[in-house]
């Protein structure tokens, strides 16, 4: 048994379900985990490493209206489908005029968080 956390790939659908339930019990979450973190033989975390498709966009708040936004939403979804993607994360700023409509448009909140970027230098 190791007292040092170890990261390994997830084994199967049941393990994915278990790790997501553990994250929810701990008031957290992770979309589409690819790896679990184990410590002392127990799952204590997970990571989704380079798997989750992300849609980041900007629409000018005064120059793109609601109808145009709906048309663009369908376009983005078509592009995702073209790429074989059926589930993705969309980032929406809290101050965006669209934020209050996201649930109505069919998007489900994952968890309240901040998004950071990291440029790996070798």
Legacy VTK file of the C-alpha trace (Angstrom):
# vtk DataFile Version 3.0
C-alpha trace
ASCII
DATASET POLYDATA
POINTS 122 float
0.000 0.000 0.000
1.305 3.421 -0.953
0.979 6.533 1.176
1.971 8.638 -1.844
-0.861 9.573 -4.241
-0.596 7.735 -7.562
-2.283 8.616 -10.859
-3.469 5.879 -13.212
-5.864 5.525 -16.148
-9.451 4.637 -15.323
-10.271 0.957 -15.838
-13.942 0.784 -16.841
-17.375 2.440 -16.872
-18.148 1.338 -13.302
-14.984 2.975 -11.997
-15.898 6.169 -13.878
-19.321 6.141 -12.250
-17.795 5.509 -8.822
-15.226 8.303 -9.093
-17.868 10.808 -10.253
-20.075 9.846 -7.289
-17.127 10.310 -4.912
-16.433 13.757 -6.378
-20.097 14.767 -5.967
-20.075 13.527 -2.340
-17.071 15.811 -1.811
-18.964 18.804 -3.341
-16.818 18.794 -6.467
-16.854 17.363 -9.950
-14.857 16.441 -13.000
-16.115 16.057 -16.538
-15.117 12.841 -18.296
-12.282 11.664 -16.044
-9.496 9.790 -17.806
-7.392 9.106 -14.713
-7.973 8.396 -11.024
-5.814 9.405 -8.088
-5.319 6.662 -5.493
-3.833 6.899 -2.017
-3.661 3.995 0.393
-5.753 1.897 -2.025
-8.581 4.442 -2.019
-9.708 6.720 -4.849
-9.097 10.279 -3.633
-9.326 12.231 -6.879
-9.520 12.173 -10.640
-8.411 14.124 -13.677
-9.660 14.638 -17.186
-6.466 14.971 -19.162
-6.667 16.374 -22.703
-10.045 14.776 -23.387
-12.883 17.238 -22.862
-13.758 19.335 -25.921
-14.180 22.983 -25.011
-16.036 25.748 -26.814
-14.778 29.237 -26.022
-16.321 32.088 -27.933
-17.036 35.765 -27.937
-20.070 37.551 -29.331
-20.184 41.325 -29.232
-22.882 42.182 -26.694
-24.266 45.061 -28.803
-23.799 43.647 -32.306
-25.055 40.040 -32.015
-28.702 39.647 -31.050
-30.611 36.710 -29.524
-31.774 35.255 -32.860
-28.262 35.427 -34.268
-26.927 33.755 -31.129
-29.352 30.849 -31.609
-28.241 30.499 -35.239
-24.607 30.536 -34.139
-25.354 27.951 -31.419
-26.677 25.594 -34.097
-23.617 26.262 -36.242
-21.255 25.473 -33.357
-23.193 22.264 -32.607
-22.975 21.242 -36.272
-19.216 21.771 -36.227
-18.953 19.658 -33.060
-21.026 16.891 -34.673
-18.821 17.063 -37.782
-15.865 16.373 -35.518
-17.675 13.424 -33.898
-18.141 15.290 -30.619
-21.436 14.774 -28.798
-20.541 16.308 -25.436
-18.551 19.453 -24.749
-17.986 22.198 -22.226
-18.842 25.780 -23.118
-17.316 28.628 -21.145
-19.587 31.569 -20.372
-18.521 34.594 -18.339
-20.691 35.523 -15.392
-21.017 39.046 -16.795
-22.105 37.808 -20.227
-25.646 38.807 -21.210
-26.105 35.165 -22.297
-25.191 33.625 -18.938
-28.734 33.894 -17.569
-30.075 32.000 -20.624
-27.636 29.082 -20.680
-29.914 26.616 -18.842
-32.857 27.582 -21.054
-30.684 26.845 -24.087
-30.053 23.319 -22.793
-26.666 23.780 -21.136
-26.181 22.262 -17.680
-23.874 23.919 -15.154
-20.992 21.674 -14.115
-19.720 23.497 -11.052
-18.780 27.034 -10.135
-15.115 27.479 -10.841
-12.498 29.711 -12.361
-10.675 28.803 -15.557
-6.924 29.170 -15.729
-4.415 28.612 -18.500
-0.897 27.237 -18.338
1.739 27.343 -21.036
4.141 24.472 -20.448
7.718 25.436 -21.196
10.199 22.699 -21.927
LINES 1 123
122 0 1 2 3 4 5 6 7 8 9 10 11 12 13 14 15 16 17 18 19 20 21 22 23 24 25 26 27 28 29 30 31 32 33 34 35 36 37 38 39 40 41 42 43 44 45 46 47 48 49 50 51 52 53 54 55 56 57 58 59 60 61 62 63 64 65 66 67 68 69 70 71 72 73 74 75 76 77 78 79 80 81 82 83 84 85 86 87 88 89 90 91 92 93 94 95 96 97 98 99 100 101 102 103 104 105 106 107 108 109 110 111 112 113 114 115 116 117 118 119 120 121
